[in-house]
Amino acid sequence: MAASERARELLRVAAHAADAKQAEDLVALDVSGPLPLTDIFLLATGRNERNVMSIAGEIEDKLIEAGAKPLRREGRSEGRWVLLDFGDLVVHVFHEEDRMYYSLERLWKDCPVIPLDVPAATDAARA
């Protein structure tokens, strides 16, 4: 099963919002096969806690403007790993140390990488 078109639309909005706030190492994973609850994970890195919160806030604002409804938010107060659940799209914004520690890319390594058309995308995720 492949990610839905709606999930891909939300991904584009979220990726551009993250890029606008200087997120680094953006990677989108199509997790629709192994996970029946969501289609796409977007992973982003912030340089520090304030940057993580800024990135997460911008993504959330832009997705809400696009008509998406947030189902769950976690980690906003700490600014180390913020999770934004929008149903078809789940966004993970990490502090760089936490991103390396939890290594979600390794955990979901069998899932296809979705190309992104933003400068902050990793080489593997660049469109």
C-alpha positions as CSV (number, residue, x, y, z in Angstrom):
1,M,0.0,0.0,0.0
2,A,1.3,3.5,-0.9
3,A,0.8,6.8,1.0
4,S,-2.4,8.6,0.1
5,E,-2.5,11.7,-2.0
6,R,-3.8,13.7,0.9
7,A,-0.9,12.5,3.1
8,R,1.5,13.6,0.3
9,E,-0.2,17.0,0.1
10,L,0.2,17.5,3.9
11,L,3.9,16.3,3.6
12,R,4.6,19.1,1.0
13,V,3.1,21.7,3.3
14,A,5.0,20.4,6.3
15,A,8.3,20.1,4.5
16,H,8.2,23.7,3.2
17,A,7.2,24.9,6.7
18,A,10.1,23.1,8.3
19,D,12.5,24.4,5.6
20,A,11.3,27.9,6.3
21,K,12.4,27.6,9.9
22,Q,15.9,26.2,9.0
23,A,15.1,22.6,9.8
24,E,17.9,20.2,8.8
25,D,18.1,16.7,7.4
26,L,14.5,16.3,6.3
27,V,13.5,12.8,5.5
28,A,10.0,11.5,4.6
29,L,9.3,7.8,5.0
30,D,6.3,6.0,3.5
31,V,5.2,3.8,6.5
32,S,1.8,2.9,5.1
33,G,2.8,-0.7,4.6
34,P,3.8,-1.6,8.2
35,L,1.7,0.9,10.0
36,P,-2.1,0.9,9.4
37,L,-2.6,4.1,11.5
38,T,-0.6,6.6,9.4
39,D,0.9,6.9,5.9
40,I,4.0,9.1,6.3
41,F,6.6,10.0,8.9
42,L,8.4,13.3,8.3
43,L,11.6,13.6,10.3
44,A,13.3,16.9,10.8
45,T,16.2,18.2,13.0
46,G,16.5,21.4,14.9
47,R,19.8,22.9,16.1
48,N,18.6,23.6,19.7
49,E,15.4,23.4,21.8
50,R,14.2,26.8,20.6
51,N,14.7,25.9,17.0
52,V,12.9,22.6,17.5
53,M,9.9,24.4,19.0
54,S,9.9,27.0,16.2
55,I,10.0,24.3,13.5
56,A,7.2,22.4,15.2
57,G,5.1,25.5,15.6
58,E,5.5,26.5,12.0
59,I,4.6,23.1,10.7
60,E,1.6,22.9,12.9
61,D,0.4,26.4,11.9
62,K,0.8,25.7,8.2
63,L,-0.9,22.2,8.4
64,I,-3.9,23.7,10.2
65,E,-4.1,26.5,7.6
66,A,-4.2,23.7,5.0
67,G,-7.2,22.2,6.7
68,A,-5.5,19.4,8.7
69,K,-6.6,18.7,12.2
70,P,-4.0,17.9,14.8
71,L,-4.9,14.6,16.6
72,R,-2.0,14.7,19.1
73,R,1.0,16.8,20.2
74,E,3.8,15.5,22.4
75,G,7.1,17.1,23.6
76,R,6.4,20.8,23.0
77,S,7.5,21.8,26.5
78,E,10.9,20.1,26.4
79,G,11.9,20.9,22.8
80,R,13.9,17.8,22.4
81,W,11.5,15.6,20.4
82,V,8.2,17.0,19.3
83,L,5.7,14.7,17.7
84,L,2.8,16.1,15.7
85,D,0.1,13.6,14.7
86,F,-2.1,14.7,11.9
87,G,-3.5,11.3,11.1
88,D,-2.1,10.5,7.6
89,L,1.1,12.4,8.5
90,V,3.1,12.2,11.7
91,V,5.9,14.7,12.1
92,H,8.9,14.1,14.3
93,V,11.0,17.2,15.0
94,F,14.2,16.3,16.9
95,H,17.1,18.0,18.6
96,E,20.1,16.7,16.7
97,E,21.4,14.6,19.7
98,D,18.0,12.9,20.1
99,R,17.7,12.2,16.4
100,M,21.0,10.4,16.5
101,Y,20.1,8.5,19.7
102,Y,16.6,7.3,18.6
103,S,17.6,6.8,15.0
104,L,14.1,6.3,13.5
105,E,15.6,6.1,10.0
106,R,17.3,2.9,11.1
107,L,14.2,1.5,12.8
108,W,12.1,2.1,9.6
109,K,15.0,1.4,7.1
110,D,12.8,-0.9,5.0
111,C,10.2,1.8,4.3
112,P,10.5,3.8,1.0
113,V,12.0,7.3,1.2
114,I,9.7,9.9,-0.3
115,P,11.5,12.5,-2.4
116,L,11.3,16.1,-1.1
117,D,11.7,19.3,-3.1
118,V,13.2,21.4,-0.3
119,P,16.9,22.4,0.3
120,A,16.8,20.9,3.8
121,A,16.2,17.4,2.5
122,T,18.9,14.9,3.0
123,D,20.7,13.7,-0.1
124,A,18.7,10.4,0.0
125,A,15.4,12.4,0.2
126,R,16.1,15.1,-2.4
127,A,13.7,15.2,-5.3
